Amino acid sequence: MKFTLRPGDSLFAPRMIPHVWAYVGDKPGTLLLAVQPSGSLEEFFMKSCDMIRPPTPQEAEKLFAAHGMKVVGPPLTVS
């Protein structure tokens, strides 16, 4: 399934269900996540913020695995 959200919309993405998101606007936007429990995902984002460049596919796979996640497909293409 593919969803296009507008300002103020929300979407529930349950655990253990592969999903991805992309911002497609031409102006800056904000993504607000609510995660319960936060534990490992919060640490994942903190580690990601320390990166000075996008990770290689191998680095991304290792980072995801260290936080209980798995990359299951190629990068999202947006048209």
C-alpha positions, 0 to 999 in steps of 0.5 A: 500500500502507498499513502500520501499524507497531508499536513495534520494527517497521521498513519499507524505503522505496526511493529514487525511490518516492513514500512518506509517513508519519504518526504516529497514536498518542496518546502521543509517539513516535519515528521513526528514519530511516537514510538512505544517503547522507545528504547532501541529505536531511540538509540538507532536515531541517535547513532544515525544523527552522528553520521557525517554521510549516508551509510553504505548498504553494508553499514546500514544493514549493520546499524539496522541489525544492531537495533533489531531491524532489517533492511528488506529492499532497495532504497525507496524511489520517489517520483 
